[in-house]
Structures are given as structure tokens and as C-alpha cells.
Amino acid sequence: MSKLLKPNDAIKAVYEDKFQLFLQNIGVYENVISGTEKCKFCSQPISLDNIVSVFPESGTIKFVCDNPECIRKMNNYFNEKQ
Ligand SMILES: [Zn+2]
């Protein structure tokens, strides 16, 4: 079996690298790694595997997991804010 990355995998890896850097820049990377942050909508612990989005709210950082229901709620949430 070849160990070469498929083009999509390479793009995802670069994206994940930048995302982890972004999490480090906003100071939440360690929390995500150690599983102490929770999804804003379903309170499931957030990890690098299920994190979909982060956004600031009232001076803190909120996290959203990859549950389709949470993604739907996040979209509604931002639509209502506008
Ligand atoms: Zn969730």
C-alpha cells in the first residue's frame, strides 16, 4: 500500500495545521487537547476530532462540535444575531 497522501488528505492536513495554530493563537489549544471545553449547544466535550467552529461570545470562546444538530443551531444562532 502506498503511504502517499491523496490530494484531499493533503489539503485537510494543511487546514488542520492552520486550525491548530489558530487555536494556539487564541489560547484554547491546550484546553481542546485536554478535553475541558464543551460544545456550546450539546455540552459534549470538544476535541480536535469533533471541533467544527469556534467563536467569541461575551469575552469567552465558544466551541461547536460536528453534530449536525449543533451545526444547524449555530447557523440559526448567527442568523438571529444579524
Ligand atoms: Zn454539539
PDB file of the backbone (N, CA, C, O) and the ligand in Angstrom, with CONECT records:
HET     ZN  A 101       1
ATOM      1  N   MET A   1       0.845  -1.205   0.000  1.00  0.00           N
ATOM      2  CA  MET A   1       0.000   0.000   0.000  1.00  0.00           C
ATOM      3  C   MET A   1       0.879   1.254   0.000  1.00  0.00           C
ATOM      4  O   MET A   1       1.876   1.331   0.718  1.00  0.00           O
ATOM      5  N   SER A   2       0.500   2.203  -0.795  1.00  0.00           N
ATOM      6  CA  SER A   2       1.226   3.479  -0.837  1.00  0.00           C
ATOM      7  C   SER A   2       0.905   4.318   0.391  1.00  0.00           C
ATOM      8  O   SER A   2      -0.229   4.347   0.868  1.00  0.00           O
ATOM      9  N   LYS A   3       1.914   4.991   0.883  1.00  0.00           N
ATOM     10  CA  LYS A   3       1.720   5.888   2.029  1.00  0.00           C
ATOM     11  C   LYS A   3       1.501   7.332   1.571  1.00  0.00           C
ATOM     12  O   LYS A   3       1.359   8.245   2.384  1.00  0.00           O
ATOM     13  N   LEU A   4       1.478   7.513   0.231  1.00  0.00           N
ATOM     14  CA  LEU A   4       1.304   8.879  -0.267  1.00  0.00           C
ATOM     15  C   LEU A   4      -0.068   9.428   0.107  1.00  0.00           C
ATOM     16  O   LEU A   4      -1.066   8.707   0.084  1.00  0.00           O
ATOM     17  N   LEU A   5      -0.101  10.681   0.442  1.00  0.00           N
ATOM     18  CA  LEU A   5      -1.377  11.334   0.745  1.00  0.00           C
ATOM     19  C   LEU A   5      -2.158  11.536  -0.540  1.00  0.00           C
ATOM     20  O   LEU A   5      -1.587  11.869  -1.579  1.00  0.00           O
ATOM     21  N   LYS A   6      -3.443  11.338  -0.468  1.00  0.00           N
ATOM     22  CA  LYS A   6      -4.292  11.755  -1.573  1.00  0.00           C
ATOM     23  C   LYS A   6      -4.395  13.284  -1.522  1.00  0.00           C
ATOM     24  O   LYS A   6      -4.223  13.875  -0.456  1.00  0.00           O
ATOM     25  N   PRO A   7      -4.671  13.924  -2.652  1.00  0.00           N
ATOM     26  CA  PRO A   7      -4.755  15.399  -2.644  1.00  0.00           C
ATOM     27  C   PRO A   7      -5.690  15.935  -1.563  1.00  0.00           C
ATOM     28  O   PRO A   7      -5.364  16.926  -0.908  1.00  0.00           O
ATOM     29  N   ASN A   8      -6.827  15.310  -1.368  1.00  0.00           N
ATOM     30  CA  ASN A   8      -7.776  15.788  -0.359  1.00  0.00           C
ATOM     31  C   ASN A   8      -7.204  15.672   1.050  1.00  0.00           C
ATOM     32  O   ASN A   8      -7.433  16.540   1.892  1.00  0.00           O
ATOM     33  N   ASP A   9      -6.454  14.591   1.306  1.00  0.00           N
ATOM     34  CA  ASP A   9      -5.846  14.418   2.621  1.00  0.00           C
ATOM     35  C   ASP A   9      -4.830  15.518   2.891  1.00  0.00           C
ATOM     36  O   ASP A   9      -4.748  16.052   3.997  1.00  0.00           O
ATOM     37  N   ALA A  10      -4.044  15.854   1.840  1.00  0.00           N
ATOM     38  CA  ALA A  10      -3.022  16.889   1.999  1.00  0.00           C
ATOM     39  C   ALA A  10      -3.677  18.221   2.337  1.00  0.00           C
ATOM     40  O   ALA A  10      -3.203  18.947   3.211  1.00  0.00           O
ATOM     41  N   ILE A  11      -4.755  18.537   1.654  1.00  0.00           N
ATOM     42  CA  ILE A  11      -5.460  19.798   1.910  1.00  0.00           C
ATOM     43  C   ILE A  11      -6.008  19.805   3.326  1.00  0.00           C
ATOM     44  O   ILE A  11      -5.929  20.809   4.033  1.00  0.00           O
ATOM     45  N   LYS A  12      -6.569  18.661   3.731  1.00  0.00           N
ATOM     46  CA  LYS A  12      -7.135  18.587   5.071  1.00  0.00           C
ATOM     47  C   LYS A  12      -6.038  18.752   6.129  1.00  0.00           C
ATOM     48  O   LYS A  12      -6.242  19.410   7.149  1.00  0.00           O
ATOM     49  N   ALA A  13      -4.859  18.137   5.869  1.00  0.00           N
ATOM     50  CA  ALA A  13      -3.755  18.221   6.819  1.00  0.00           C
ATOM     51  C   ALA A  13      -3.285  19.666   6.972  1.00  0.00           C
ATOM     52  O   ALA A  13      -3.046  20.130   8.087  1.00  0.00           O
ATOM     53  N   VAL A  14      -3.156  20.368   5.862  1.00  0.00           N
ATOM     54  CA  VAL A  14      -2.751  21.771   5.921  1.00  0.00           C
ATOM     55  C   VAL A  14      -3.799  22.580   6.672  1.00  0.00           C
ATOM     56  O   VAL A  14      -3.477  23.418   7.513  1.00  0.00           O
ATOM     57  N   TYR A  15      -5.037  22.315   6.355  1.00  0.00           N
ATOM     58  CA  TYR A  15      -6.112  23.034   7.028  1.00  0.00           C
ATOM     59  C   TYR A  15      -6.078  22.767   8.528  1.00  0.00           C
ATOM     60  O   TYR A  15      -6.223  23.693   9.326  1.00  0.00           O
ATOM     61  N   GLU A  16      -5.889  21.507   8.917  1.00  0.00           N
ATOM     62  CA  GLU A  16      -5.873  21.173  10.345  1.00  0.00           C
ATOM     63  C   GLU A  16      -4.679  21.799  11.050  1.00  0.00           C
ATOM     64  O   GLU A  16      -4.778  22.230  12.199  1.00  0.00           O
ATOM     65  N   ASP A  17      -3.533  21.846  10.340  1.00  0.00           N
ATOM     66  CA  ASP A  17      -2.357  22.518  10.879  1.00  0.00           C
ATOM     67  C   ASP A  17      -2.673  23.972  11.206  1.00  0.00           C
ATOM     68  O   ASP A  17      -2.364  24.455  12.296  1.00  0.00           O
ATOM     69  N   LYS A  18      -3.286  24.658  10.260  1.00  0.00           N
ATOM     70  CA  LYS A  18      -3.598  26.071  10.438  1.00  0.00           C
ATOM     71  C   LYS A  18      -4.637  26.244  11.532  1.00  0.00           C
ATOM     72  O   LYS A  18      -4.597  27.210  12.294  1.00  0.00           O
ATOM     73  N   PHE A  19      -5.569  25.300  11.604  1.00  0.00           N
ATOM     74  CA  PHE A  19      -6.609  25.391  12.616  1.00  0.00           C
ATOM     75  C   PHE A  19      -6.013  25.224  14.005  1.00  0.00           C
ATOM     76  O   PHE A  19      -6.395  25.923  14.944  1.00  0.00           O
ATOM     77  N   GLN A  20      -5.069  24.285  14.129  1.00  0.00           N
ATOM     78  CA  GLN A  20      -4.420  24.091  15.428  1.00  0.00           C
ATOM     79  C   GLN A  20      -3.602  25.319  15.809  1.00  0.00           C
ATOM     80  O   GLN A  20      -3.562  25.715  16.974  1.00  0.00           O
ATOM     81  N   LEU A  21      -2.949  25.915  14.813  1.00  0.00           N
ATOM     82  CA  LEU A  21      -2.198  27.145  15.056  1.00  0.00           C
ATOM     83  C   LEU A  21      -3.145  28.253  15.521  1.00  0.00           C
ATOM     84  O   LEU A  21      -2.841  29.004  16.448  1.00  0.00           O
ATOM     85  N   PHE A  22      -4.280  28.334  14.864  1.00  0.00           N
ATOM     86  CA  PHE A  22      -5.289  29.324  15.241  1.00  0.00           C
ATOM     87  C   PHE A  22      -5.753  29.101  16.684  1.00  0.00           C
ATOM     88  O   PHE A  22      -5.887  30.053  17.454  1.00  0.00           O
ATOM     89  N   LEU A  23      -5.995  27.850  17.038  1.00  0.00           N
ATOM     90  CA  LEU A  23      -6.410  27.546  18.415  1.00  0.00           C
ATOM     91  C   LEU A  23      -5.319  27.934  19.408  1.00  0.00           C
ATOM     92  O   LEU A  23      -5.609  28.424  20.499  1.00  0.00           O
ATOM     93  N   GLN A  24      -4.076  27.715  19.027  1.00  0.00           N
ATOM     94  CA  GLN A  24      -2.965  28.116  19.901  1.00  0.00           C
ATOM     95  C   GLN A  24      -2.920  29.629  20.042  1.00  0.00           C
ATOM     96  O   GLN A  24      -2.683  30.155  21.129  1.00  0.00           O
ATOM     97  N   ASN A  25      -3.150  30.324  18.933  1.00  0.00           N
ATOM     98  CA  ASN A  25      -3.085  31.793  18.954  1.00  0.00           C
ATOM     99  C   ASN A  25      -4.156  32.390  19.859  1.00  0.00           C
ATOM    100  O   ASN A  25      -3.913  33.401  20.517  1.00  0.00           O
ATOM    101  N   ILE A  26      -5.320  31.786  19.900  1.00  0.00           N
ATOM    102  CA  ILE A  26      -6.381  32.339  20.750  1.00  0.00           C
ATOM    103  C   ILE A  26      -6.352  31.713  22.150  1.00  0.00           C
ATOM    104  O   ILE A  26      -7.202  32.012  22.989  1.00  0.00           O
ATOM    105  N   GLY A  27      -5.347  30.825  22.395  1.00  0.00           N
ATOM    106  CA  GLY A  27      -5.101  30.345  23.749  1.00  0.00           C
ATOM    107  C   GLY A  27      -6.016  29.233  24.232  1.00  0.00           C
ATOM    108  O   GLY A  27      -6.175  29.053  25.440  1.00  0.00           O
ATOM    109  N   VAL A  28      -6.622  28.482  23.321  1.00  0.00           N
ATOM    110  CA  VAL A  28      -7.536  27.421  23.748  1.00  0.00           C
ATOM    111  C   VAL A  28      -7.066  26.022  23.335  1.00  0.00           C
ATOM    112  O   VAL A  28      -7.720  25.027  23.648  1.00  0.00           O
ATOM    113  N   TYR A  29      -5.942  25.952  22.639  1.00  0.00           N
ATOM    114  CA  TYR A  29      -5.474  24.664  22.116  1.00  0.00           C
ATOM    115  C   TYR A  29      -5.298  23.626  23.221  1.00  0.00           C
ATOM    116  O   TYR A  29      -5.742  22.486  23.085  1.00  0.00           O
ATOM    117  N   GLU A  30      -4.644  24.027  24.323  1.00  0.00           N
ATOM    118  CA  GLU A  30      -4.403  23.086  25.423  1.00  0.00           C
ATOM    119  C   GLU A  30      -5.719  22.563  26.006  1.00  0.00           C
ATOM    120  O   GLU A  30      -5.844  21.387  26.346  1.00  0.00           O
ATOM    121  N   ASN A  31      -6.680  23.456  26.108  1.00  0.00           N
ATOM    122  CA  ASN A  31      -7.990  23.046  26.633  1.00  0.00           C
ATOM    123  C   ASN A  31      -8.672  22.045  25.713  1.00  0.00           C
ATOM    124  O   ASN A  31      -9.284  21.083  26.177  1.00  0.00           O
ATOM    125  N   VAL A  32      -8.566  22.272  24.403  1.00  0.00           N
ATOM    126  CA  VAL A  32      -9.193  21.357  23.446  1.00  0.00           C
ATOM    127  C   VAL A  32      -8.512  19.990  23.527  1.00  0.00           C
ATOM    128  O   VAL A  32      -9.179  18.955  23.541  1.00  0.00           O
ATOM    129  N   ILE A  33      -7.169  19.996  23.581  1.00  0.00           N
ATOM    130  CA  ILE A  33      -6.405  18.743  23.671  1.00  0.00           C
ATOM    131  C   ILE A  33      -6.775  17.973  24.947  1.00  0.00           C
ATOM    132  O   ILE A  33      -6.907  16.749  24.927  1.00  0.00           O
ATOM    133  N   SER A  34      -6.938  18.701  26.044  1.00  0.00           N
ATOM    134  CA  SER A  34      -7.203  18.016  27.316  1.00  0.00           C
ATOM    135  C   SER A  34      -8.695  17.760  27.535  1.00  0.00           C
ATOM    136  O   SER A  34      -9.084  17.163  28.539  1.00  0.00           O
ATOM    137  N   GLY A  35      -9.534  18.217  26.588  1.00  0.00           N
ATOM    138  CA  GLY A  35     -10.958  17.868  26.637  1.00  0.00           C
ATOM    139  C   GLY A  35     -11.764  18.606  27.701  1.00  0.00           C
ATOM    140  O   GLY A  35     -12.787  18.106  28.167  1.00  0.00           O
ATOM    141  N   THR A  36     -11.299  19.802  28.087  1.00  0.00           N
ATOM    142  CA  THR A  36     -12.028  20.536  29.125  1.00  0.00           C
ATOM    143  C   THR A  36     -13.047  21.515  28.554  1.00  0.00           C
ATOM    144  O   THR A  36     -13.844  22.090  29.296  1.00  0.00           O
ATOM    145  N   GLU A  37     -13.023  21.707  27.228  1.00  0.00           N
ATOM    146  CA  GLU A  37     -14.007  22.601  26.609  1.00  0.00           C
ATOM    147  C   GLU A  37     -15.194  21.794  26.123  1.00  0.00           C
ATOM    148  O   GLU A  37     -15.056  20.629  25.750  1.00  0.00           O
ATOM    149  N   LYS A  38     -16.374  22.426  26.130  1.00  0.00           N
ATOM    150  CA  LYS A  38     -17.589  21.717  25.729  1.00  0.00           C
ATOM    151  C   LYS A  38     -18.307  22.464  24.611  1.00  0.00           C
ATOM    152  O   LYS A  38     -18.184  23.681  24.469  1.00  0.00           O
ATOM    153  N   CYS A  39     -19.058  21.702  23.823  1.00  0.00           N
ATOM    154  CA  CYS A  39     -19.870  22.289  22.760  1.00  0.00           C
ATOM    155  C   CYS A  39     -20.901  23.236  23.378  1.00  0.00           C
ATOM    156  O   CYS A  39     -21.550  22.901  24.369  1.00  0.00           O
ATOM    157  N   LYS A  40     -21.043  24.416  22.783  1.00  0.00           N
ATOM    158  CA  LYS A  40     -21.994  25.403  23.296  1.00  0.00           C
ATOM    159  C   LYS A  40     -23.423  24.856  23.285  1.00  0.00           C
ATOM    160  O   LYS A  40     -24.231  25.208  24.145  1.00  0.00           O
ATOM    161  N   PHE A  41     -23.729  24.003  22.322  1.00  0.00           N
ATOM    162  CA  PHE A  41     -25.127  23.617  22.122  1.00  0.00           C
ATOM    163  C   PHE A  41     -25.499  22.279  22.762  1.00  0.00           C
ATOM    164  O   PHE A  41     -26.622  22.126  23.242  1.00  0.00           O
ATOM    165  N   CYS A  42     -24.569  21.294  22.780  1.00  0.00           N
ATOM    166  CA  CYS A  42     -24.945  19.993  23.328  1.00  0.00           C
ATOM    167  C   CYS A  42     -24.092  19.603  24.541  1.00  0.00           C
ATOM    168  O   CYS A  42     -24.313  18.554  25.146  1.00  0.00           O
ATOM    169  N   SER A  43     -23.105  20.458  24.899  1.00  0.00           N
ATOM    170  CA  SER A  43     -22.261  20.230  26.087  1.00  0.00           C
ATOM    171  C   SER A  43     -21.403  18.978  25.993  1.00  0.00           C
ATOM    172  O   SER A  43     -20.870  18.517  27.002  1.00  0.00           O
ATOM    173  N   GLN A  44     -21.263  18.423  24.793  1.00  0.00           N
ATOM    174  CA  GLN A  44     -20.337  17.308  24.594  1.00  0.00           C
ATOM    175  C   GLN A  44     -18.904  17.844  24.648  1.00  0.00           C
ATOM    176  O   GLN A  44     -18.647  18.927  24.123  1.00  0.00           O
ATOM    177  N   PRO A  45     -17.958  17.119  25.269  1.00  0.00           N
ATOM    178  CA  PRO A  45     -16.569  17.586  25.279  1.00  0.00           C
ATOM    179  C   PRO A  45     -16.029  17.769  23.859  1.00  0.00           C
ATOM    180  O   PRO A  45     -16.269  16.948  22.974  1.00  0.00           O
ATOM    181  N   ILE A  46     -15.303  18.851  23.669  1.00  0.00           N
ATOM    182  CA  ILE A  46     -14.750  19.179  22.352  1.00  0.00           C
ATOM    183  C   ILE A  46     -13.345  18.597  22.232  1.00  0.00           C
ATOM    184  O   ILE A  46     -12.544  18.689  23.162  1.00  0.00           O
ATOM    185  N   SER A  47     -13.052  17.994  21.071  1.00  0.00           N
ATOM    186  CA  SER A  47     -11.701  17.519  20.785  1.00  0.00           C
ATOM    187  C   SER A  47     -11.341  17.967  19.377  1.00  0.00           C
ATOM    188  O   SER A  47     -12.174  18.523  18.662  1.00  0.00           O
ATOM    189  N   LEU A  48     -10.089  17.722  18.982  1.00  0.00           N
ATOM    190  CA  LEU A  48      -9.688  18.082  17.617  1.00  0.00           C
ATOM    191  C   LEU A  48     -10.455  17.260  16.589  1.00  0.00           C
ATOM    192  O   LEU A  48     -10.559  17.660  15.430  1.00  0.00           O
ATOM    193  N   ASP A  49     -10.996  16.108  17.006  1.00  0.00           N
ATOM    194  CA  ASP A  49     -11.727  15.250  16.073  1.00  0.00           C
ATOM    195  C   ASP A  49     -13.127  15.745  15.786  1.00  0.00           C
ATOM    196  O   ASP A  49     -13.655  15.519  14.697  1.00  0.00           O
ATOM    197  N   ASN A  50     -13.742  16.424  16.755  1.00  0.00           N
ATOM    198  CA  ASN A  50     -15.141  16.802  16.531  1.00  0.00           C
ATOM    199  C   ASN A  50     -15.366  18.313  16.491  1.00  0.00           C
ATOM    200  O   ASN A  50     -16.500  18.759  16.318  1.00  0.00           O
ATOM    201  N   ILE A  51     -14.309  19.104  16.646  1.00  0.00           N
ATOM    202  CA  ILE A  51     -14.487  20.552  16.643  1.00  0.00           C
ATOM    203  C   ILE A  51     -14.809  21.038  15.234  1.00  0.00           C
ATOM    204  O   ILE A  51     -14.135  20.663  14.275  1.00  0.00           O
ATOM    205  N   VAL A  52     -15.818  21.854  15.114  1.00  0.00           N
ATOM    206  CA  VAL A  52     -16.220  22.382  13.813  1.00  0.00           C
ATOM    207  C   VAL A  52     -15.989  23.882  13.745  1.00  0.00           C
ATOM    208  O   VAL A  52     -15.594  24.410  12.705  1.00  0.00           O
ATOM    209  N   SER A  53     -16.235  24.568  14.854  1.00  0.00           N
ATOM    210  CA  SER A  53     -16.135  26.017  14.821  1.00  0.00           C
ATOM    211  C   SER A  53     -15.857  26.562  16.212  1.00  0.00           C
ATOM    212  O   SER A  53     -16.220  25.952  17.217  1.00  0.00           O
ATOM    213  N   VAL A  54     -15.208  27.722  16.255  1.00  0.00           N
ATOM    214  CA  VAL A  54     -15.041  28.456  17.497  1.00  0.00           C
ATOM    215  C   VAL A  54     -15.430  29.896  17.223  1.00  0.00           C
ATOM    216  O   VAL A  54     -15.204  30.411  16.128  1.00  0.00           O
ATOM    217  N   PHE A  55     -16.011  30.540  18.210  1.00  0.00           N
ATOM    218  CA  PHE A  55     -16.334  31.958  18.030  1.00  0.00           C
ATOM    219  C   PHE A  55     -16.377  32.633  19.395  1.00  0.00           C
ATOM    220  O   PHE A  55     -16.683  31.995  20.402  1.00  0.00           O
ATOM    221  N   PRO A  56     -16.068  33.927  19.422  1.00  0.00           N
ATOM    222  CA  PRO A  56     -16.078  34.648  20.695  1.00  0.00           C
ATOM    223  C   PRO A  56     -17.487  35.072  21.068  1.00  0.00           C
ATOM    224  O   PRO A  56     -18.282  35.450  20.208  1.00  0.00           O
ATOM    225  N   GLU A  57     -17.787  35.006  22.355  1.00  0.00           N
ATOM    226  CA  GLU A  57     -19.077  35.479  22.849  1.00  0.00           C
ATOM    227  C   GLU A  57     -18.900  35.951  24.278  1.00  0.00           C
ATOM    228  O   GLU A  57     -18.402  35.203  25.120  1.00  0.00           O
ATOM    229  N   SER A  58     -19.295  37.165  24.562  1.00  0.00           N
ATOM    230  CA  SER A  58     -19.201  37.745  25.906  1.00  0.00           C
ATOM    231  C   SER A  58     -17.817  37.566  26.525  1.00  0.00           C
ATOM    232  O   SER A  58     -17.695  37.257  27.710  1.00  0.00           O
ATOM    233  N   GLY A  59     -16.783  37.760  25.718  1.00  0.00           N
ATOM    234  CA  GLY A  59     -15.423  37.709  26.246  1.00  0.00           C
ATOM    235  C   GLY A  59     -14.858  36.318  26.432  1.00  0.00           C
ATOM    236  O   GLY A  59     -13.717  36.172  26.873  1.00  0.00           O
ATOM    237  N   THR A  60     -15.633  35.284  26.105  1.00  0.00           N
ATOM    238  CA  THR A  60     -15.090  33.921  26.160  1.00  0.00           C
ATOM    239  C   THR A  60     -15.179  33.283  24.777  1.00  0.00           C
ATOM    240  O   THR A  60     -15.833  33.807  23.875  1.00  0.00           O
ATOM    241  N   ILE A  61     -14.509  32.144  24.629  1.00  0.00           N
ATOM    242  CA  ILE A  61     -14.533  31.427  23.357  1.00  0.00           C
ATOM    243  C   ILE A  61     -15.541  30.298  23.451  1.00  0.00           C
ATOM    244  O   ILE A  61     -15.511  29.496  24.384  1.00  0.00           O
ATOM    245  N   LYS A  62     -16.431  30.244  22.477  1.00  0.00           N
ATOM    246  CA  LYS A  62     -17.417  29.164  22.416  1.00  0.00           C
ATOM    247  C   LYS A  62     -17.008  28.166  21.343  1.00  0.00           C
ATOM    248  O   LYS A  62     -16.391  28.524  20.340  1.00  0.00           O
ATOM    249  N   PHE A  63     -17.371  26.890  21.578  1.00  0.00           N
ATOM    250  CA  PHE A  63     -16.989  25.801  20.681  1.00  0.00           C
ATOM    251  C   PHE A  63     -18.243  25.126  20.144  1.00  0.00           C
ATOM    252  O   PHE A  63     -19.274  25.072  20.815  1.00  0.00           O
ATOM    253  N   VAL A  64     -18.135  24.611  18.916  1.00  0.00           N
ATOM    254  CA  VAL A  64     -19.247  23.866  18.330  1.00  0.00           C
ATOM    255  C   VAL A  64     -18.717  22.539  17.818  1.00  0.00           C
ATOM    256  O   VAL A  64     -17.695  22.497  17.133  1.00  0.00           O
ATOM    257  N   CYS A  65     -19.421  21.431  18.153  1.00  0.00           N
ATOM    258  CA  CYS A  65     -18.982  20.108  17.715  1.00  0.00           C
ATOM    259  C   CYS A  65     -19.578  19.773  16.347  1.00  0.00           C
ATOM    260  O   CYS A  65     -20.320  20.568  15.770  1.00  0.00           O
ATOM    261  N   ASP A  66     -19.239  18.579  15.835  1.00  0.00           N
ATOM    262  CA  ASP A  66     -19.638  18.233  14.464  1.00  0.00           C
ATOM    263  C   ASP A  66     -21.006  17.554  14.392  1.00  0.00           C
ATOM    264  O   ASP A  66     -21.375  17.018  13.347  1.00  0.00           O
ATOM    265  N   ASN A  67     -21.752  17.574  15.484  1.00  0.00           N
ATOM    266  CA  ASN A  67     -23.118  17.069  15.446  1.00  0.00           C
ATOM    267  C   ASN A  67     -23.939  17.941  14.484  1.00  0.00           C
ATOM    268  O   ASN A  67     -23.974  19.161  14.645  1.00  0.00           O
ATOM    269  N   PRO A  68     -24.605  17.329  13.477  1.00  0.00           N
ATOM    270  CA  PRO A  68     -25.370  18.127  12.509  1.00  0.00           C
ATOM    271  C   PRO A  68     -26.383  19.047  13.194  1.00  0.00           C
ATOM    272  O   PRO A  68     -26.640  20.156  12.727  1.00  0.00           O
ATOM    273  N   GLU A  69     -26.946  18.585  14.287  1.00  0.00           N
ATOM    274  CA  GLU A  69     -27.920  19.394  15.021  1.00  0.00           C
ATOM    275  C   GLU A  69     -27.253  20.660  15.588  1.00  0.00           C
ATOM    276  O   GLU A  69     -27.851  21.736  15.600  1.00  0.00           O
ATOM    277  N   CYS A  70     -26.019  20.511  16.052  1.00  0.00           N
ATOM    278  CA  CYS A  70     -25.284  21.658  16.606  1.00  0.00           C
ATOM    279  C   CYS A  70     -24.891  22.633  15.499  1.00  0.00           C
ATOM    280  O   CYS A  70     -24.930  23.849  15.692  1.00  0.00           O
ATOM    281  N   ILE A  71     -24.515  22.098  14.347  1.00  0.00           N
ATOM    282  CA  ILE A  71     -24.156  22.954  13.217  1.00  0.00           C
ATOM    283  C   ILE A  71     -25.393  23.746  12.767  1.00  0.00           C
ATOM    284  O   ILE A  71     -25.299  24.920  12.410  1.00  0.00           O
ATOM    285  N   ARG A  72     -26.549  23.078  12.793  1.00  0.00           N
ATOM    286  CA  ARG A  72     -27.795  23.755  12.422  1.00  0.00           C
ATOM    287  C   ARG A  72     -28.107  24.864  13.439  1.00  0.00           C
ATOM    288  O   ARG A  72     -28.490  25.973  13.068  1.00  0.00           O
ATOM    289  N   LYS A  73     -27.935  24.541  14.724  1.00  0.00           N
ATOM    290  CA  LYS A  73     -28.204  25.534  15.764  1.00  0.00           C
ATOM    291  C   LYS A  73     -27.245  26.718  15.650  1.00  0.00           C
ATOM    292  O   LYS A  73     -27.633  27.867  15.861  1.00  0.00           O
ATOM    293  N   MET A  74     -25.985  26.421  15.315  1.00  0.00           N
ATOM    294  CA  MET A  74     -25.003  27.502  15.165  1.00  0.00           C
ATOM    295  C   MET A  74     -25.430  28.434  14.022  1.00  0.00           C
ATOM    296  O   MET A  74     -25.356  29.655  14.152  1.00  0.00           O
ATOM    297  N   ASN A  75     -25.873  27.854  12.916  1.00  0.00           N
ATOM    298  CA  ASN A  75     -26.298  28.676  11.789  1.00  0.00           C
ATOM    299  C   ASN A  75     -27.498  29.537  12.166  1.00  0.00           C
ATOM    300  O   ASN A  75     -27.553  30.716  11.817  1.00  0.00           O
ATOM    301  N   ASN A  76     -28.454  28.952  12.874  1.00  0.00           N
ATOM    302  CA  ASN A  76     -29.609  29.722  13.340  1.00  0.00           C
ATOM    303  C   ASN A  76     -29.170  30.837  14.275  1.00  0.00           C
ATOM    304  O   ASN A  76     -29.659  31.964  14.200  1.00  0.00           O
ATOM    305  N   TYR A  77     -28.237  30.500  15.155  1.00  0.00           N
ATOM    306  CA  TYR A  77     -27.732  31.436  16.151  1.00  0.00           C
ATOM    307  C   TYR A  77     -27.137  32.669  15.465  1.00  0.00           C
ATOM    308  O   TYR A  77     -27.412  33.801  15.861  1.00  0.00           O
ATOM    309  N   PHE A  78     -26.320  32.437  14.433  1.00  0.00           N
ATOM    310  CA  PHE A  78     -25.687  33.567  13.744  1.00  0.00           C
ATOM    311  C   PHE A  78     -26.713  34.329  12.903  1.00  0.00           C
ATOM    312  O   PHE A  78     -26.619  35.548  12.757  1.00  0.00           O
ATOM    313  N   ASN A  79     -27.673  33.623  12.361  1.00  0.00           N
ATOM    314  CA  ASN A  79     -28.714  34.318  11.580  1.00  0.00           C
ATOM    315  C   ASN A  79     -29.524  35.250  12.470  1.00  0.00           C
ATOM    316  O   ASN A  79     -29.880  36.356  12.063  1.00  0.00           O
ATOM    317  N   GLU A  80     -29.814  34.794  13.691  1.00  0.00           N
ATOM    318  CA  GLU A  80     -30.602  35.614  14.614  1.00  0.00           C
ATOM    319  C   GLU A  80     -29.836  36.842  15.085  1.00  0.00           C
ATOM    320  O   GLU A  80     -30.425  37.878  15.391  1.00  0.00           O
ATOM    321  N   LYS A  81     -28.494  36.709  15.140  1.00  0.00           N
ATOM    322  CA  LYS A  81     -27.680  37.823  15.630  1.00  0.00           C
ATOM    323  C   LYS A  81     -27.595  38.967  14.627  1.00  0.00           C
ATOM    324  O   LYS A  81     -27.324  40.105  15.010  1.00  0.00           O
ATOM    325  N   GLN A  82     -27.821  38.679  13.353  1.00  0.00           N
ATOM    326  CA  GLN A  82     -27.641  39.710  12.331  1.00  0.00           C
ATOM    327  C   GLN A  82     -28.833  40.644  12.236  1.00  0.00           C
ATOM    328  O   GLN A  82     -28.832  41.566  11.420  1.00  0.00           O
TER     329      GLN A  82
HETATM  330 ZN    ZN A 101     -22.600  19.855  19.973  1.00  0.00          ZN2+
END
